[in-house]
Structures are given as C-alpha cells and as structure tokens.
Amino acid sequence: MGPADTMETEGGVCVDTFTATSKSGPITICGTNSGQHIFVDFGSNTQSTLTFSFGTTPGGTMAMREWRIRVDQISCLAMNTPPTGCIQYHTSLIGQIQTFNFEGSNGHLANQR
C-alpha cells in the first residue's frame, strides 16, 4: 500500500493508510508492507473494522495502489495465539524484523507506536 517512500508523506503523515480497529484499539499502517503481518484481536463478542483511507500525493496526483490481503482465523485456545494487544508475533529463532511503513530503513511514521 502506498506511499512507497518518504517523498510521498506530508510531515511524517502518510497519504494513504490502512486501519484495523479491534478491542485493543486502532492499528494504522501505510507504505509498502510486503511480507508483513498484523494480528487483530476480534475477541468473541467484539465488532472490528478495517478501513482504507486514500489521498493524493503533494503534486495532486493519485498513486498506483495494489493490495494482497490474506485473512486467517486463529483459535483463542491455539498454542500460537499471540499475547493480547500484540500486533506482530514472531516465534523463529532467526530472522529480520522491519518497520511498517517504508521498504528499507528510511524512517518511521510520526505517530507510529
């Protein structure tokens, strides 16, 4: 999901965002997130929403957008269930953790937690 680099942000705020809202609160990401994952805790009696917000780049043009979203449901009793409020859960002994937002190490969103 765009923007692909820091040139497409305005003051550290992304032009396009994806927000997942659950009982743990909202999670907002943007940028290129290929290979990333997030856990959204729906709970048993909770209403959750997914929201896409689109804007224009500073030059007033619309960016090309592409999504490939995979949704899996994990039982609350499964051994691989992440802790409550954990949006990413890695169990491998080795690997690389990257920021949501931008490919490479260009920076973080101003409001990223």
C-alpha positions in Angstrom: 0.0 0.0 0.0 1.5 3.4 -1.0 3.3 5.6 -0.2 6.4 3.7 -1.3 8.9 6.1 0.1 9.3 9.2 2.4 8.8 11.5 -0.5 5.1 10.6 -0.6 4.4 11.6 3.0 3.4 15.0 4.3 5.1 15.9 7.6 5.5 12.3 8.6 1.9 11.5 7.9 1.0 9.1 5.1 -1.2 10.0 2.2 -2.9 6.5 2.2 -3.5 4.5 5.3 -4.9 1.1 6.4 -6.5 1.0 9.8 -7.7 -2.1 11.7 -9.8 -1.4 14.8 -10.4 -4.0 17.5 -11.0 -4.2 21.2 -7.3 -3.4 21.7 -7.7 -0.1 19.8 -6.8 1.1 16.3 -3.7 -0.1 14.3 -2.8 2.3 11.4 -0.1 1.4 8.9 0.9 2.7 5.5 3.7 2.3 2.9 5.0 -0.8 1.3 4.3 -3.7 3.7 5.1 -6.8 1.5 5.5 -9.8 3.7 4.3 -8.0 6.8 1.6 -9.4 9.1 -0.6 -7.9 11.8 -2.8 -9.6 14.4 -6.2 -8.1 15.1 -7.8 -9.4 18.2 -11.5 -9.7 17.4 -12.5 -11.5 20.6 -15.7 -13.5 20.8 -18.2 -10.6 21.2 -16.3 -7.7 19.6 -17.1 -5.7 16.5 -14.0 -4.9 14.4 -13.5 -2.8 11.3 -10.9 -2.5 8.5 -10.6 1.0 6.9 -8.7 2.1 3.9 -8.1 5.9 3.5 -6.9 7.3 0.2 -5.4 10.7 -0.6 -3.5 12.5 -3.3 0.2 13.0 -3.4 1.6 16.5 -2.8 1.6 17.1 -6.5 -2.1 16.3 -6.6 -1.8 13.0 -8.5 -3.3 9.7 -7.5 -0.7 7.0 -6.7 -0.9 3.4 -8.1 -2.3 1.1 -5.4 -2.2 -2.7 -5.1 -3.3 -4.9 -2.2 -3.0 -8.6 -1.5 -4.6 -9.3 1.9 -4.7 -12.7 3.5 -7.0 -13.3 6.4 -6.5 -16.2 8.8 -8.5 -17.0 11.9 -6.6 -18.4 14.9 -8.5 -20.0 17.8 -8.2 -18.3 21.1 -7.1 -21.6 22.5 -4.3 -22.3 19.9 -0.7 -22.5 21.1 0.4 -20.0 18.6 -2.1 -17.3 19.6 -0.2 -14.0 20.3 -0.5 -12.2 23.6 -3.4 -9.7 23.9 -2.6 -6.4 22.2 0.4 -7.8 20.3 0.1 -6.8 16.6 3.1 -8.9 15.5 4.2 -12.2 16.9 7.5 -13.8 15.8 8.5 -17.2 17.1 11.5 -18.0 14.9 15.0 -18.1 16.4 16.4 -16.1 13.5 15.0 -13.5 11.0 14.7 -9.9 10.3 12.1 -7.5 11.7 11.2 -4.5 9.6 9.2 -1.4 10.2 5.7 -1.0 8.9 5.6 1.9 6.5 8.6 2.0 4.2 10.8 -0.5 2.5 14.4 -0.3 3.7 15.3 1.9 6.7 14.0 5.3 5.7 12.2 6.0 8.9 9.0 5.6 10.9 5.7 7.4 10.9 5.4 10.3 13.2 2.6 8.6 15.2 3.8 5.0 14.9 3.9 3.1 18.2 
